[in-house]
Amino acid sequence: MNVNAAMDLLSRADPCTQASATVGCSPKTRSSAPKRLLAIVVASVLLGGGGVVAAQAVITAQQPTPVTTWEHRSLTELSASPDDYTDVHRPEISSIIAGMASVYPLPPTATSDEVFAPLRATFPMKAGDVLPASATDRRAKPYFFGISNMPVDDDHIQQPQELSVAGLSGTVALLAVNSWYEYWLQATPTQRTQAQPVLDSFQTWADLAYRLGSTDVAEPGRILLIARNAEAAANGNAGPIRSWLTDQLWIDPSLL
Protein backbone atom coordinates (compact mmCIF):
# COMPACT_ATOMS: atom_id res chain seq x y z
CA MET A 1 0.00 0.00 0.00
CA ASN A 2 1.38 3.45 -0.95
CA VAL A 3 0.97 6.67 1.04
CA ASN A 4 -1.95 7.89 -1.08
CA ALA A 5 -3.81 4.64 -0.52
CA ALA A 6 -3.15 4.86 3.20
CA MET A 7 -4.50 8.40 3.41
CA ASP A 8 -7.57 7.34 1.42
CA LEU A 9 -8.18 4.61 3.97
CA LEU A 10 -7.89 7.16 6.76
CA SER A 11 -10.34 9.49 5.06
CA ARG A 12 -12.92 6.76 4.66
CA ALA A 13 -12.51 5.79 8.31
CA ASP A 14 -13.31 9.30 9.59
CA PRO A 15 -16.72 10.68 8.55
CA CYS A 16 -15.62 14.21 9.40
CA THR A 17 -13.44 14.20 6.28
CA GLN A 18 -16.78 14.03 4.47
CA ALA A 19 -17.94 17.26 6.16
CA SER A 20 -19.79 18.51 3.15
CA ALA A 21 -21.94 15.39 3.18
CA THR A 22 -22.32 14.68 6.87
CA VAL A 23 -24.92 16.57 8.88
CA GLY A 24 -23.37 18.68 11.62
CA CYS A 25 -19.89 17.20 11.16
CA SER A 26 -17.05 19.64 10.69
CA PRO A 27 -13.45 20.19 11.80
CA LYS A 28 -14.76 22.69 14.35
CA THR A 29 -16.68 19.99 16.20
CA ARG A 30 -14.10 17.25 16.17
CA SER A 31 -10.58 17.32 17.59
CA SER A 32 -7.80 16.83 15.04
CA ALA A 33 -5.45 15.26 17.60
CA PRO A 34 -6.78 11.67 17.22
CA LYS A 35 -6.47 11.93 13.44
CA ARG A 36 -2.88 13.15 13.69
CA LEU A 37 -2.01 10.30 16.02
CA LEU A 38 -3.75 7.83 13.75
CA ALA A 39 -1.89 9.10 10.70
CA ILE A 40 1.44 8.69 12.48
CA VAL A 41 0.63 5.18 13.65
CA VAL A 42 -0.67 4.05 10.27
CA ALA A 43 2.36 5.50 8.53
CA SER A 44 4.60 3.55 10.90
CA VAL A 45 2.67 0.34 10.21
CA LEU A 46 2.93 0.84 6.48
CA LEU A 47 6.64 1.56 6.60
CA GLY A 48 7.03 -1.63 8.57
CA GLY A 49 5.28 -3.59 5.81
CA GLY A 50 2.06 -4.29 7.73
CA GLY A 51 -0.13 -3.46 4.72
CA VAL A 52 -3.88 -3.04 4.53
CA VAL A 53 -4.83 -5.50 7.28
CA ALA A 54 -2.53 -3.87 9.83
CA ALA A 55 -3.69 -0.38 8.87
CA GLN A 56 -7.33 -1.35 9.26
CA ALA A 57 -6.56 -2.95 12.62
CA VAL A 58 -5.00 0.29 13.83
CA ILE A 59 -8.02 2.29 12.65
CA THR A 60 -10.34 -0.06 14.51
CA ALA A 61 -8.24 0.26 17.66
CA GLN A 62 -8.46 4.06 17.49
CA GLN A 63 -12.27 4.16 17.24
CA PRO A 64 -13.68 5.86 20.35
CA THR A 65 -15.66 3.77 22.80
CA PRO A 66 -19.28 4.99 22.89
CA VAL A 67 -20.21 6.82 26.10
CA THR A 68 -22.87 4.97 28.11
CA THR A 69 -23.14 7.27 31.15
CA TRP A 70 -23.36 11.02 31.67
CA GLU A 71 -22.36 13.09 34.69
CA HIS A 72 -23.49 16.65 35.30
CA ARG A 73 -21.03 19.12 36.79
CA SER A 74 -22.24 22.62 35.99
CA LEU A 75 -24.41 24.21 33.34
CA THR A 76 -21.56 26.61 32.63
CA GLU A 77 -19.09 23.79 31.85
CA LEU A 78 -19.09 21.55 28.79
CA SER A 79 -20.43 18.23 30.05
CA ALA A 80 -18.36 16.08 27.70
CA SER A 81 -15.40 16.31 25.38
CA PRO A 82 -16.21 17.16 21.75
CA ASP A 83 -14.77 13.72 20.97
CA ASP A 84 -17.29 11.89 23.20
CA TYR A 85 -20.06 10.13 21.30
CA THR A 86 -22.88 7.82 22.37
CA ASP A 87 -24.45 5.01 20.36
CA VAL A 88 -27.97 5.98 19.28
CA HIS A 89 -29.13 2.35 19.15
CA ARG A 90 -28.16 1.28 22.65
CA PRO A 91 -30.73 1.43 25.48
CA GLU A 92 -28.30 3.43 27.66
CA ILE A 93 -29.08 6.54 25.63
CA SER A 94 -32.47 6.69 27.36
CA SER A 95 -30.90 6.99 30.80
CA ILE A 96 -28.40 9.52 29.47
CA ILE A 97 -31.24 11.69 28.16
CA ALA A 98 -33.15 11.29 31.45
CA GLY A 99 -30.12 12.53 33.35
CA MET A 100 -29.72 15.49 31.04
CA ALA A 101 -33.41 16.35 31.30
CA SER A 102 -33.16 16.49 35.08
CA VAL A 103 -30.61 19.31 35.21
CA TYR A 104 -32.20 21.93 32.98
CA PRO A 105 -34.86 24.12 34.65
CA LEU A 106 -38.34 24.26 33.16
CA PRO A 107 -41.06 26.90 33.44
CA PRO A 108 -43.76 26.33 36.08
CA THR A 109 -46.42 25.38 33.53
CA ALA A 110 -44.30 22.75 31.73
CA THR A 111 -43.57 19.11 32.52
CA SER A 112 -40.49 17.10 31.66
CA ASP A 113 -42.57 14.52 29.82
CA GLU A 114 -44.01 17.04 27.40
CA VAL A 115 -40.92 19.20 26.90
CA PHE A 116 -38.54 16.34 26.17
CA ALA A 117 -41.04 14.14 24.33
CA PRO A 118 -39.27 14.61 20.96
CA LEU A 119 -36.10 13.06 22.36
CA ARG A 120 -37.78 10.23 24.20
CA ALA A 121 -39.81 9.37 21.10
CA THR A 122 -36.69 9.23 18.94
CA PHE A 123 -34.10 7.40 21.06
CA PRO A 124 -32.98 4.68 21.06
CA MET A 125 -33.11 4.79 17.26
CA LYS A 126 -33.95 1.72 15.23
CA ALA A 127 -31.79 0.42 12.42
CA GLY A 128 -32.55 2.42 9.30
CA ASP A 129 -33.83 5.50 11.14
CA VAL A 130 -32.46 8.68 9.63
CA LEU A 131 -31.73 12.24 10.67
CA PRO A 132 -33.50 15.11 8.89
CA ALA A 133 -31.81 15.52 5.52
CA SER A 134 -33.55 18.52 3.98
CA ALA A 135 -35.20 21.82 4.79
CA THR A 136 -38.58 20.08 4.64
CA ASP A 137 -37.45 17.39 7.08
CA ARG A 138 -36.11 19.91 9.53
CA ARG A 139 -39.47 21.64 9.77
CA ALA A 140 -40.94 18.40 11.09
CA LYS A 141 -38.00 17.41 13.31
CA PRO A 142 -36.11 20.66 13.95
CA TYR A 143 -34.25 19.52 17.05
CA PHE A 144 -32.28 16.79 15.29
CA PHE A 145 -31.04 18.81 12.34
CA GLY A 146 -27.32 19.51 12.62
CA ILE A 147 -26.33 17.42 15.65
CA SER A 148 -22.72 16.34 15.22
CA ASN A 149 -22.81 12.64 14.39
CA MET A 150 -20.83 9.70 13.07
CA PRO A 151 -22.82 7.91 10.35
CA VAL A 152 -23.22 4.19 9.91
CA ASP A 153 -21.08 4.39 6.78
CA ASP A 154 -20.45 6.61 3.76
CA ASP A 155 -23.52 5.25 1.99
CA HIS A 156 -25.82 6.09 4.92
CA ILE A 157 -24.76 9.58 5.94
CA GLN A 158 -28.18 10.38 7.38
CA GLN A 159 -28.25 7.20 9.48
CA PRO A 160 -26.25 7.96 12.61
CA GLN A 161 -24.42 5.32 14.57
CA GLU A 162 -23.35 7.78 17.26
CA LEU A 163 -24.21 11.32 18.34
CA SER A 164 -22.10 13.89 20.15
CA VAL A 165 -22.76 13.68 23.91
CA ALA A 166 -22.34 17.43 24.40
CA GLY A 167 -24.49 18.00 21.31
CA LEU A 168 -27.20 15.76 22.75
CA SER A 169 -27.10 17.62 26.07
CA GLY A 170 -27.23 20.88 24.14
CA THR A 171 -30.35 19.64 22.37
CA VAL A 172 -31.97 18.88 25.72
CA ALA A 173 -31.02 22.41 26.79
CA LEU A 174 -32.52 23.80 23.58
CA LEU A 175 -35.85 22.11 24.29
CA ALA A 176 -35.82 23.59 27.79
CA VAL A 177 -34.98 27.05 26.44
CA ASN A 178 -37.81 26.95 23.93
CA SER A 179 -40.28 25.88 26.61
CA TRP A 180 -39.29 29.00 28.57
CA TYR A 181 -39.74 31.19 25.49
CA GLU A 182 -43.21 29.76 24.89
CA TYR A 183 -44.05 30.37 28.54
CA TRP A 184 -42.73 33.93 28.41
CA LEU A 185 -44.85 34.81 25.38
CA GLN A 186 -48.00 33.90 27.33
CA ALA A 187 -46.86 35.16 30.74
CA THR A 188 -48.13 38.11 32.75
CA PRO A 189 -45.79 41.06 33.42
CA THR A 190 -45.05 39.69 36.88
CA GLN A 191 -44.30 36.22 35.53
CA ARG A 192 -42.02 37.69 32.86
CA THR A 193 -40.08 39.58 35.51
CA GLN A 194 -39.68 36.40 37.54
CA ALA A 195 -38.54 34.47 34.48
CA GLN A 196 -35.96 37.03 33.36
CA PRO A 197 -33.00 35.67 35.41
CA VAL A 198 -33.54 32.26 33.83
CA LEU A 199 -33.64 33.75 30.33
CA ASP A 200 -30.46 35.68 31.12
CA SER A 201 -28.72 32.47 32.19
CA PHE A 202 -29.25 30.63 28.89
CA GLN A 203 -26.28 32.32 27.25
CA THR A 204 -23.99 30.81 29.92
CA TRP A 205 -25.07 27.20 29.32
CA ALA A 206 -21.98 25.57 27.83
CA ASP A 207 -23.65 22.60 26.12
CA LEU A 208 -26.28 24.89 24.60
CA ALA A 209 -23.54 27.12 23.21
CA TYR A 210 -21.78 24.05 21.80
CA ARG A 211 -24.99 22.82 20.19
CA LEU A 212 -25.50 26.24 18.61
CA GLY A 213 -22.05 26.21 17.01
CA SER A 214 -19.85 27.89 19.60
CA THR A 215 -16.27 26.62 19.44
CA ASP A 216 -14.29 29.50 20.93
CA VAL A 217 -14.46 33.23 21.64
CA ALA A 218 -13.82 34.03 17.97
CA GLU A 219 -16.71 31.83 16.84
CA PRO A 220 -19.55 32.33 19.34
CA GLY A 221 -22.13 30.71 17.06
CA ARG A 222 -25.85 31.29 17.47
CA ILE A 223 -25.63 31.70 21.23
CA LEU A 224 -25.46 35.40 20.36
CA LEU A 225 -29.12 35.15 19.37
CA ILE A 226 -29.88 33.72 22.82
CA ALA A 227 -28.28 36.79 24.38
CA ARG A 228 -30.29 39.00 22.03
CA ASN A 229 -33.49 37.23 23.06
CA ALA A 230 -32.76 37.84 26.74
CA GLU A 231 -32.14 41.54 26.13
CA ALA A 232 -35.33 41.83 24.09
CA ALA A 233 -37.33 40.09 26.85
CA ALA A 234 -35.95 42.47 29.45
CA ASN A 235 -37.25 45.34 27.31
CA GLY A 236 -40.65 43.72 26.82
CA ASN A 237 -39.97 43.10 23.11
CA ALA A 238 -41.50 39.79 22.03
CA GLY A 239 -40.37 40.03 18.40
CA PRO A 240 -36.98 38.26 18.60
CA ILE A 241 -38.30 35.42 20.75
CA ARG A 242 -41.31 34.89 18.52
CA SER A 243 -39.05 34.87 15.46
CA TRP A 244 -36.67 32.41 17.14
CA LEU A 245 -39.50 29.94 17.63
CA THR A 246 -41.39 30.50 14.38
CA ASP A 247 -38.34 30.54 12.09
CA GLN A 248 -36.40 27.89 14.05
CA LEU A 249 -33.43 30.23 14.27
CA TRP A 250 -31.37 27.76 16.29
CA ILE A 251 -30.61 26.00 12.99
CA ASP A 252 -27.51 27.29 11.23
CA PRO A 253 -28.62 28.45 7.74
CA SER A 254 -25.39 27.09 6.27
CA LEU A 255 -26.66 23.56 7.02
CA LEU A 256 -29.76 24.00 4.89
C-alpha positions as CSV (number, residue, x, y, z in Angstrom):
1,M,0.0,0.0,0.0
2,N,1.4,3.5,-0.9
3,V,1.0,6.7,1.0
4,N,-1.9,7.9,-1.1
5,A,-3.8,4.6,-0.5
6,A,-3.1,4.9,3.2
7,M,-4.5,8.4,3.4
8,D,-7.6,7.3,1.4
9,L,-8.2,4.6,4.0
10,L,-7.9,7.2,6.8
11,S,-10.3,9.5,5.1
12,R,-12.9,6.8,4.7
13,A,-12.5,5.8,8.3
14,D,-13.3,9.3,9.6
15,P,-16.7,10.7,8.6
16,C,-15.6,14.2,9.4
17,T,-13.4,14.2,6.3
18,Q,-16.8,14.0,4.5
19,A,-17.9,17.3,6.2
20,S,-19.8,18.5,3.1
21,A,-21.9,15.4,3.2
22,T,-22.3,14.7,6.9
23,V,-24.9,16.6,8.9
24,G,-23.4,18.7,11.6
25,C,-19.9,17.2,11.2
26,S,-17.0,19.6,10.7
27,P,-13.5,20.2,11.8
28,K,-14.8,22.7,14.3
29,T,-16.7,20.0,16.2
30,R,-14.1,17.3,16.2
31,S,-10.6,17.3,17.6
32,S,-7.8,16.8,15.0
33,A,-5.4,15.3,17.6
34,P,-6.8,11.7,17.2
35,K,-6.5,11.9,13.4
36,R,-2.9,13.2,13.7
37,L,-2.0,10.3,16.0
38,L,-3.8,7.8,13.8
39,A,-1.9,9.1,10.7
40,I,1.4,8.7,12.5
41,V,0.6,5.2,13.7
42,V,-0.7,4.1,10.3
43,A,2.4,5.5,8.5
44,S,4.6,3.5,10.9
45,V,2.7,0.3,10.2
46,L,2.9,0.8,6.5
47,L,6.6,1.6,6.6
48,G,7.0,-1.6,8.6
49,G,5.3,-3.6,5.8
50,G,2.1,-4.3,7.7
51,G,-0.1,-3.5,4.7
52,V,-3.9,-3.0,4.5
53,V,-4.8,-5.5,7.3
54,A,-2.5,-3.9,9.8
55,A,-3.7,-0.4,8.9
56,Q,-7.3,-1.4,9.3
57,A,-6.6,-2.9,12.6
58,V,-5.0,0.3,13.8
59,I,-8.0,2.3,12.7
60,T,-10.3,-0.1,14.5
61,A,-8.2,0.3,17.7
62,Q,-8.5,4.1,17.5
63,Q,-12.3,4.2,17.2
64,P,-13.7,5.9,20.4
65,T,-15.7,3.8,22.8
66,P,-19.3,5.0,22.9
67,V,-20.2,6.8,26.1
68,T,-22.9,5.0,28.1
69,T,-23.1,7.3,31.1
70,W,-23.4,11.0,31.7
71,E,-22.4,13.1,34.7
72,H,-23.5,16.7,35.3
73,R,-21.0,19.1,36.8
74,S,-22.2,22.6,36.0
75,L,-24.4,24.2,33.3
76,T,-21.6,26.6,32.6
77,E,-19.1,23.8,31.9
78,L,-19.1,21.6,28.8
79,S,-20.4,18.2,30.1
80,A,-18.4,16.1,27.7
81,S,-15.4,16.3,25.4
82,P,-16.2,17.2,21.8
83,D,-14.8,13.7,21.0
84,D,-17.3,11.9,23.2
85,Y,-20.1,10.1,21.3
86,T,-22.9,7.8,22.4
87,D,-24.5,5.0,20.4
88,V,-28.0,6.0,19.3
89,H,-29.1,2.4,19.1
90,R,-28.2,1.3,22.7
91,P,-30.7,1.4,25.5
92,E,-28.3,3.4,27.7
93,I,-29.1,6.5,25.6
94,S,-32.5,6.7,27.4
95,S,-30.9,7.0,30.8
96,I,-28.4,9.5,29.5
97,I,-31.2,11.7,28.2
98,A,-33.2,11.3,31.4
99,G,-30.1,12.5,33.4
100,M,-29.7,15.5,31.0
101,A,-33.4,16.4,31.3
102,S,-33.2,16.5,35.1
103,V,-30.6,19.3,35.2
104,Y,-32.2,21.9,33.0
105,P,-34.9,24.1,34.6
106,L,-38.3,24.3,33.2
107,P,-41.1,26.9,33.4
108,P,-43.8,26.3,36.1
109,T,-46.4,25.4,33.5
110,A,-44.3,22.7,31.7
111,T,-43.6,19.1,32.5
112,S,-40.5,17.1,31.7
113,D,-42.6,14.5,29.8
114,E,-44.0,17.0,27.4
115,V,-40.9,19.2,26.9
116,F,-38.5,16.3,26.2
117,A,-41.0,14.1,24.3
118,P,-39.3,14.6,21.0
119,L,-36.1,13.1,22.4
120,R,-37.8,10.2,24.2
121,A,-39.8,9.4,21.1
122,T,-36.7,9.2,18.9
123,F,-34.1,7.4,21.1
124,P,-33.0,4.7,21.1
125,M,-33.1,4.8,17.3
126,K,-33.9,1.7,15.2
127,A,-31.8,0.4,12.4
128,G,-32.5,2.4,9.3
129,D,-33.8,5.5,11.1
130,V,-32.5,8.7,9.6
131,L,-31.7,12.2,10.7
132,P,-33.5,15.1,8.9
133,A,-31.8,15.5,5.5
134,S,-33.5,18.5,4.0
135,A,-35.2,21.8,4.8
136,T,-38.6,20.1,4.6
137,D,-37.5,17.4,7.1
138,R,-36.1,19.9,9.5
139,R,-39.5,21.6,9.8
140,A,-40.9,18.4,11.1
141,K,-38.0,17.4,13.3
142,P,-36.1,20.7,13.9
143,Y,-34.2,19.5,17.0
144,F,-32.3,16.8,15.3
145,F,-31.0,18.8,12.3
146,G,-27.3,19.5,12.6
147,I,-26.3,17.4,15.7
148,S,-22.7,16.3,15.2
149,N,-22.8,12.6,14.4
150,M,-20.8,9.7,13.1
151,P,-22.8,7.9,10.4
152,V,-23.2,4.2,9.9
153,D,-21.1,4.4,6.8
154,D,-20.4,6.6,3.8
155,D,-23.5,5.3,2.0
156,H,-25.8,6.1,4.9
157,I,-24.8,9.6,5.9
158,Q,-28.2,10.4,7.4
159,Q,-28.2,7.2,9.5
160,P,-26.3,8.0,12.6
161,Q,-24.4,5.3,14.6
162,E,-23.3,7.8,17.3
163,L,-24.2,11.3,18.3
164,S,-22.1,13.9,20.2
165,V,-22.8,13.7,23.9
166,A,-22.3,17.4,24.4
167,G,-24.5,18.0,21.3
168,L,-27.2,15.8,22.7
169,S,-27.1,17.6,26.1
170,G,-27.2,20.9,24.1
171,T,-30.3,19.6,22.4
172,V,-32.0,18.9,25.7
173,A,-31.0,22.4,26.8
174,L,-32.5,23.8,23.6
175,L,-35.8,22.1,24.3
176,A,-35.8,23.6,27.8
177,V,-35.0,27.1,26.4
178,N,-37.8,26.9,23.9
179,S,-40.3,25.9,26.6
180,W,-39.3,29.0,28.6
181,Y,-39.7,31.2,25.5
182,E,-43.2,29.8,24.9
183,Y,-44.0,30.4,28.5
184,W,-42.7,33.9,28.4
185,L,-44.8,34.8,25.4
186,Q,-48.0,33.9,27.3
187,A,-46.9,35.2,30.7
188,T,-48.1,38.1,32.8
189,P,-45.8,41.1,33.4
190,T,-45.0,39.7,36.9
191,Q,-44.3,36.2,35.5
192,R,-42.0,37.7,32.9
193,T,-40.1,39.6,35.5
194,Q,-39.7,36.4,37.5
195,A,-38.5,34.5,34.5
196,Q,-36.0,37.0,33.4
197,P,-33.0,35.7,35.4
198,V,-33.5,32.3,33.8
199,L,-33.6,33.7,30.3
200,D,-30.5,35.7,31.1
201,S,-28.7,32.5,32.2
202,F,-29.2,30.6,28.9
203,Q,-26.3,32.3,27.3
204,T,-24.0,30.8,29.9
205,W,-25.1,27.2,29.3
206,A,-22.0,25.6,27.8
207,D,-23.6,22.6,26.1
208,L,-26.3,24.9,24.6
209,A,-23.5,27.1,23.2
210,Y,-21.8,24.1,21.8
211,R,-25.0,22.8,20.2
212,L,-25.5,26.2,18.6
213,G,-22.1,26.2,17.0
214,S,-19.8,27.9,19.6
215,T,-16.3,26.6,19.4
216,D,-14.3,29.5,20.9
217,V,-14.5,33.2,21.6
218,A,-13.8,34.0,18.0
219,E,-16.7,31.8,16.8
220,P,-19.6,32.3,19.3
221,G,-22.1,30.7,17.1
222,R,-25.8,31.3,17.5
223,I,-25.6,31.7,21.2
224,L,-25.5,35.4,20.4
225,L,-29.1,35.2,19.4
226,I,-29.9,33.7,22.8
227,A,-28.3,36.8,24.4
228,R,-30.3,39.0,22.0
229,N,-33.5,37.2,23.1
230,A,-32.8,37.8,26.7
231,E,-32.1,41.5,26.1
232,A,-35.3,41.8,24.1
233,A,-37.3,40.1,26.8
234,A,-35.9,42.5,29.5
235,N,-37.2,45.3,27.3
236,G,-40.6,43.7,26.8
237,N,-40.0,43.1,23.1
238,A,-41.5,39.8,22.0
239,G,-40.4,40.0,18.4
240,P,-37.0,38.3,18.6
241,I,-38.3,35.4,20.7
242,R,-41.3,34.9,18.5
243,S,-39.0,34.9,15.5
244,W,-36.7,32.4,17.1
245,L,-39.5,29.9,17.6
246,T,-41.4,30.5,14.4
247,D,-38.3,30.5,12.1
248,Q,-36.4,27.9,14.1
249,L,-33.4,30.2,14.3
250,W,-31.4,27.8,16.3
251,I,-30.6,26.0,13.0
252,D,-27.5,27.3,11.2
253,P,-28.6,28.4,7.7
254,S,-25.4,27.1,6.3
255,L,-26.7,23.6,7.0
256,L,-29.8,24.0,4.9
